[in-house]
Amino acid sequence: MSIGMPEIIVILIIIILLFGGKRIPELAKALGRATYEFKKAKESIKKEVDEITEEVKDTTTVADNSDN
């Protein structure tokens, strides 16, 4: 199921009617900021998970080497 051009036009008309033409740039800017913050947080979490995974691998390697 995909959204076609007629559906997009109807959605845009509803948005213009609800918020008015002057508020749309403000909403778009806020949406852009929210998207940026979400991506930044996602990357931060991914980096932390990668660091913890690397620490666990290092700890496992050290433990394995001490057994020999």
Sine and cosine of phi, psi and omega as CSV:
sin_phi,cos_phi,sin_psi,cos_psi,sin_omega,cos_omega
0.00,0.00,0.83,-0.55,0.02,-1.00
-0.79,-0.61,0.35,-0.94,0.02,-1.00
-1.00,-0.03,0.81,-0.59,0.00,-1.00
-1.00,-0.07,0.01,-1.00,-0.03,-1.00
-0.88,0.47,-0.68,0.74,0.01,-1.00
-0.87,0.49,-0.63,0.78,0.01,-1.00
-0.92,0.40,-0.64,0.77,0.03,-1.00
-0.89,0.45,-0.67,0.74,0.01,-1.00
-0.90,0.45,-0.69,0.72,0.01,-1.00
-0.89,0.46,-0.68,0.73,0.02,-1.00
-0.88,0.48,-0.71,0.70,0.02,-1.00
-0.88,0.47,-0.65,0.76,0.03,-1.00
-0.90,0.44,-0.68,0.74,0.03,-1.00
-0.89,0.45,-0.67,0.74,0.02,-1.00
-0.89,0.46,-0.69,0.72,0.01,-1.00
-0.89,0.46,-0.67,0.75,0.01,-1.00
-0.92,0.40,-0.62,0.78,-0.03,-1.00
-0.96,0.28,-0.68,0.73,-0.15,-0.99
-0.96,-0.29,-0.32,0.95,-0.04,-1.00
0.99,0.11,0.41,-0.91,-0.06,-1.00
-0.91,0.42,-0.51,0.86,-0.05,-1.00
-0.97,0.22,-0.44,0.90,-0.04,-1.00
-1.00,0.09,-0.32,0.95,-0.06,-1.00
-0.87,0.49,-0.71,0.71,0.05,-1.00
-0.87,0.49,-0.60,0.80,0.05,-1.00
-0.90,0.44,-0.68,0.73,0.02,-1.00
-0.91,0.42,-0.66,0.75,0.02,-1.00
-0.90,0.43,-0.64,0.76,0.03,-1.00
-0.90,0.43,-0.69,0.73,0.03,-1.00
-0.90,0.43,-0.64,0.77,0.04,-1.00
-0.90,0.43,-0.64,0.77,0.05,-1.00
-0.89,0.45,-0.68,0.73,0.04,-1.00
-0.89,0.45,-0.69,0.73,-0.01,-1.00
-0.90,0.45,-0.66,0.75,0.04,-1.00
-0.89,0.45,-0.68,0.73,0.02,-1.00
-0.88,0.48,-0.73,0.68,0.00,-1.00
-0.89,0.45,-0.64,0.77,0.02,-1.00
-0.89,0.45,-0.72,0.70,0.01,-1.00
-0.90,0.45,-0.65,0.76,0.01,-1.00
-0.89,0.45,-0.69,0.72,0.01,-1.00
-0.91,0.41,-0.64,0.77,0.01,-1.00
-0.89,0.45,-0.69,0.72,0.03,-1.00
-0.91,0.42,-0.62,0.79,0.03,-1.00
-0.90,0.45,-0.71,0.71,0.02,-1.00
-0.90,0.43,-0.67,0.74,0.02,-1.00
-0.88,0.47,-0.65,0.76,0.02,-1.00
-0.90,0.44,-0.69,0.73,0.02,-1.00
-0.90,0.44,-0.67,0.75,0.02,-1.00
-0.90,0.44,-0.68,0.74,0.03,-1.00
-0.88,0.47,-0.67,0.74,0.02,-1.00
-0.90,0.44,-0.69,0.72,0.01,-1.00
-0.91,0.41,-0.66,0.75,0.04,-1.00
-0.87,0.49,-0.67,0.74,0.01,-1.00
-0.91,0.42,-0.65,0.76,0.03,-1.00
-0.89,0.45,-0.65,0.76,0.02,-1.00
-0.91,0.42,-0.66,0.75,0.04,-1.00
-0.89,0.47,-0.69,0.73,0.01,-1.00
-0.89,0.45,-0.68,0.73,0.00,-1.00
-0.90,0.43,-0.66,0.75,0.02,-1.00
-0.91,0.42,-0.65,0.76,0.01,-1.00
-0.90,0.43,-0.68,0.73,0.02,-1.00
-0.90,0.43,-0.66,0.75,0.00,-1.00
-0.91,0.41,-0.66,0.75,0.02,-1.00
-0.90,0.43,-0.64,0.77,0.00,-1.00
-0.94,0.34,-0.52,0.85,0.00,-1.00
-0.96,0.26,-0.37,0.93,0.04,-1.00
-0.95,0.30,-0.44,0.90,-0.05,-1.00
-0.98,0.18,0.00,0.00,0.00,0.00
